[in-house]
Amino acid sequence: MAKINFDNKNNGVLEVNRPVDHWAKIDRRIADDQRLSLAARGVLAWIGSRPDGHRLFVGYLQDRCGISESKWQLISKELKKVGYYKSSRSHKEGRYIWSYKIDLVYIPDSD
């Protein structure tokens, strides 16, 4: 577990010391992207901590992140608007099939 030292004497500076194992490297621009709410950045960071090519069910994501279906819909709209989240629909055997993708290799440009 990370050790967090809080020093009130130095204007409330947080110092985080973390062990080498069990940490994911996430592009800092995700956490700093002001176009997204803190909730959207948190979910995106959690998704980014999954291994490359990892596939997950939205229900599992909602459970792990503690968000409702309606909250996920709001977050996914934010991610889509900025360019992190893409969806497409194809027609196969008389049915429409939705496909969703979060691409963290591409970091959308800031306005």
C-alpha positions as CSV (number, residue, x, y, z in Angstrom):
1,M,0.0,0.0,0.0
2,A,1.2,3.5,-0.8
3,K,2.5,5.5,2.1
4,I,1.2,9.1,2.0
5,N,2.9,11.7,4.2
6,F,1.0,14.9,4.8
7,D,3.0,17.9,6.0
8,N,0.9,20.7,7.2
9,K,3.9,22.9,7.7
10,N,4.7,23.0,4.0
11,N,1.4,24.4,2.7
12,G,-0.4,21.1,2.8
13,V,2.0,19.2,0.4
14,L,1.2,15.5,-0.1
15,E,4.2,13.2,-0.7
16,V,3.3,9.8,-2.1
17,N,5.8,6.9,-1.8
18,R,4.7,3.8,-3.6
19,P,6.1,0.3,-4.0
20,V,7.3,-0.8,-7.4
21,D,4.9,-3.8,-7.8
22,H,1.2,-3.6,-8.6
23,W,1.2,-0.2,-10.1
24,A,0.0,0.8,-13.5
25,K,1.5,3.5,-15.6
26,I,-1.2,5.9,-16.9
27,D,-0.6,8.9,-19.1
28,R,-0.7,12.0,-16.8
29,R,-2.7,13.9,-19.4
30,I,-5.8,11.7,-18.5
31,A,-5.7,12.9,-14.9
32,D,-5.1,16.5,-16.0
33,D,-7.7,16.7,-18.8
34,Q,-9.9,19.5,-17.5
35,R,-12.5,18.8,-20.2
36,L,-13.6,15.8,-18.1
37,S,-15.3,15.6,-14.7
38,L,-13.3,14.1,-11.9
39,A,-15.6,11.1,-12.1
40,A,-14.8,10.6,-15.8
41,R,-11.1,11.0,-15.3
42,G,-11.2,8.4,-12.4
43,V,-13.1,5.9,-14.5
44,L,-10.8,6.5,-17.4
45,A,-7.7,6.0,-15.2
46,W,-9.2,2.8,-13.8
47,I,-9.8,1.5,-17.3
48,G,-6.2,2.6,-18.2
49,S,-4.9,0.5,-15.4
50,R,-6.2,-2.7,-17.0
51,P,-3.7,-4.7,-19.1
52,D,-3.4,-3.9,-22.8
53,G,-6.2,-5.6,-24.8
54,H,-8.2,-6.2,-21.7
55,R,-12.0,-6.6,-22.3
56,L,-14.5,-5.9,-19.7
57,F,-18.3,-5.8,-19.3
58,V,-19.8,-2.5,-18.5
59,G,-21.7,-4.0,-15.5
60,Y,-18.3,-5.1,-14.1
61,L,-16.9,-1.6,-14.6
62,Q,-19.9,-0.1,-12.9
63,D,-19.6,-2.5,-9.9
64,R,-15.8,-1.9,-9.5
65,C,-16.1,1.9,-9.9
66,G,-19.3,2.1,-7.7
67,I,-21.3,3.9,-10.4
68,S,-24.9,3.4,-11.6
69,E,-26.0,2.8,-15.1
70,S,-27.1,6.4,-15.5
71,K,-23.8,7.7,-14.1
72,W,-21.9,5.5,-16.6
73,Q,-24.1,6.9,-19.4
74,L,-23.1,10.4,-18.4
75,I,-19.4,9.5,-18.1
76,S,-19.4,7.6,-21.4
77,K,-20.9,10.7,-23.1
78,E,-18.1,12.9,-21.7
79,L,-15.5,10.4,-22.9
80,K,-17.1,10.3,-26.3
81,K,-17.4,14.0,-26.6
82,V,-13.7,14.5,-25.9
83,G,-12.6,11.6,-28.1
84,Y,-11.5,8.8,-25.7
85,Y,-14.6,6.6,-26.3
86,K,-15.9,5.4,-29.6
87,S,-18.9,3.3,-30.5
88,S,-20.1,1.8,-33.8
89,R,-23.0,-0.2,-34.9
90,S,-23.0,-3.0,-37.5
91,H,-25.7,-5.0,-39.1
92,K,-25.3,-8.8,-39.0
93,E,-27.9,-11.5,-39.6
94,G,-30.8,-9.1,-39.3
95,R,-29.6,-7.7,-36.0
96,Y,-27.7,-4.5,-35.0
97,I,-24.5,-5.2,-33.0
98,W,-22.9,-2.4,-31.0
99,S,-19.2,-2.3,-30.6
100,Y,-17.5,0.0,-28.0
101,K,-13.8,0.9,-27.7
102,I,-11.8,3.0,-25.4
103,D,-8.5,3.9,-27.0
104,L,-5.9,5.2,-24.5
105,V,-3.1,5.2,-27.1
106,Y,-4.7,8.3,-28.6
107,I,-4.9,11.2,-26.3
108,P,-7.3,13.9,-27.7
109,D,-5.8,17.3,-28.2
110,S,-7.0,20.0,-25.8
111,D,-9.0,22.9,-27.2
